[in-house]
Amino acid sequence: LGGSSAQSPLNTGTFGSKAVDFTSGNYISPEEDNDEGAPQTFSDEGPWLICELKTEGLININKKTVLKNISAKTNTFYALSSIQEDKNNLITLGNFDNVEIDITPLPSKAKNKADKKDKQLYPCHALTVILEEKPILEKFLYEGRKQLSKSSIQKAMMSKLKDPFSESKLLADMDKIKAAYAENGFLNAQITYTFEINKEKNIAIVTLKINEGQKTRVKAVNVEGLKEIPLKKFIKKLKNRPGKVYKVQNMPVDNYKATTYARNEGYYEFKIENYEPVFSDDYSEVTLNYTVQEGTKAYFGETTVIGNTVLTEKEIDKSIFYSKGKLYNQQQFDGTVRALQEGYANKGYLRAEVVPQKNLDEATNTLNINFQVQQNNIVYVDHIDITGEGDTPKYIFAREIPFKEGSIFNYSKVQRGQNKLMNLGFLTDAQIDITPTNDINKVDVGYNIVEGRPGMFTAGVAMSSLDGLYGDISISHMNLFHRAQHLTARAMFGKRILDYTVSWYTPWVYDQPVGFGIDAFDTRRYRSYMDTYSAYTEKRRGFRLNV
């Protein structure tokens, strides 16, 4: 604070070496500081009437950014407790190393504009925010970069241009850049940095020193544990295979593809027990060593469902994607489990548990599957919510949902609602969100939508035997007036054709899901007759109503 006070008379104080009468706002000499009869109005601990707002120390940050993040306003009172709050707010922005607030008196008076009824004049004060800016990250320089683009490197980093410079962030970025190189096959890349601070401009320039090394290629793939599965077919499923650039991010994908391939070939117990890459000294080559458990090759046998009282026999048969006697296939098996689960969810049993048990008949190598079902209670829809909408009213989307709050949960209807939202034509995404509630028998159903650009412009050239070569231009708006109405203007023009069409369509009429549209058209075609190329002109003008 800009001073301290000595309060022998309660209505006076000192700022620096000058005494001030807090009632009049005027500076007084020591011999005048004895008027004990005047009423006390303020002390040097606030509140203060702020008449001027100033900043000191700003170089790159805009003054408006600072003033917008403090509570002090001109010609309003400012409390002592607000000082620390405002300092914290400014520090939280991340642009400053240090913030101080100084309040000094001014030899003037003003009214408190926050209270229009208050006509009294109060002593004025100037509030100065004294700041120490962090340097701004102005530029990246590169040494040794050849294989990875600048944009790829900067995308991997937390440090961004025009952000406050942070060496701790930059240090963490070294690992992120190294990981980006590893994803592109450079496993031995080394990255260091230096930086310079221009104190006059308060900017930082960072130099990234990169030793990329060479790409690592797969020399060989060894698989221990294979008996009947052909090694060549196993390796063919891998992205990291001999001759290819080794990429660490391909490892989980390769494991999944290899496992799925083996299980789709009947080896229902197949699993990869161990995976170990062995690198050469200079990381130019890698040998991949797999240890697998192949298991028995099996065929589908009998299927039973225990605990079911909801699905009919026909519905169960429709949900089973595999056939008795056929080779075991993991994708068909997984699809069956999902279909049974959805079958129960479509009848309200969202929390039904379907647990498969596989029993191998070793004599015939047939796999008998028993689905243990625990149906649990029926689940109801508690609330339906739609989030992410822009200017379009929420009811435009809500009316597309084919179920109501309080109804029995039906997963197929939830999916149908998602499809109907996407069919509006101007959404880029509609994600389903099913959320439990405090009531175990109820769930909230939400749709997280993303509105895209409703306008569309297309142009093209076409040719037909009847109309010859012609151009086609179309302009459409799929969300007219933010009401999901469609408006399209189309023109086709050529040597033998000239068509204009304007179409309007609404999917709802008087809150009923009845589509209604109007097409207005003006067409002109030049028709041939016998040996005459353009013997006559066919004109049509009118409109069509579509329901």
Order of alpha helices (4+ residues) and beta strands (2+ residues): beta-beta-beta-beta-alpha-beta-alpha-beta-beta-beta-alpha-alpha-beta-beta-beta-alpha-alpha-beta-beta-beta-alpha-alpha-beta-beta-beta-alpha-alpha-beta-beta-beta-beta-beta-beta-beta-beta
